[in-house]
């Protein structure tokens, strides 16, 4: 697969007042009171910007020609706007996608594969963490057994409503395990709270999931799929349903594992978060830089990919899954092959 050999990476721009221009075949990144940085165009996959970041017209043109996407996010990680190059792929692939989304059997088959992988990946992350937590090992193994049972139920679900119910129950049990892992931690975590996140753990999870959704949408567009038309998540105006679908199997191994590592190593402390009058909890600007640096290192590490029988960087898993989904929809693969983590 050509995507596996692509070593381009995401550039995160956090400093207010940053200006990006182009000089020959390199981006010139100028930040207030900091040295200018040059980044070769061929090394950039995308830019993710926080706050007031400007691009020259020439830099925007070069991004378009090199299929480099640009996204602007809020401090909490909520997507604000983006600039994308022209859509790749054959329009016939999107027609197949839309037809599959309207076919109850095909839609259920794809959604089942994603939910089963999500449940089993969640189990692996919990059991990996249990190796370092002897006090909670018993309860975590019990939850792991429940997740296997729920994965079996997902495989035989007769409709999407039943499947969503199984997935929701599995997510609730999984986060019970995450809470157990954080007993004795500096931060308390009782349940998943999203809108808004009301504690540091939820703030980290929400921020990581927002970035993962962005990566998934970009990968789907890159192979020619429509991020708005999904299989597990119902279509709603403005919702990238297929990107959310693709995220499900990747949440635990790509985001949750990182969040647990950051907290267990105490890389973020009480001063890393602030609370708004609305009750929302956000990372400080400094904490966000720490998180993004850790995320970049986490995604650069290689993991085994069972479906393609080789090891690849974590950051490429999203792209490979989008490619596998497109191949299934084109009829090259009988079933969609989800990502299954093998552990640490």
Order of alpha helices (4+ residues) and beta strands (2+ residues): beta-beta-beta-beta-beta-beta-alpha-beta-beta-alpha-alpha-alpha-alpha-alpha-alpha-alpha-beta-beta-alpha-beta-beta-alpha
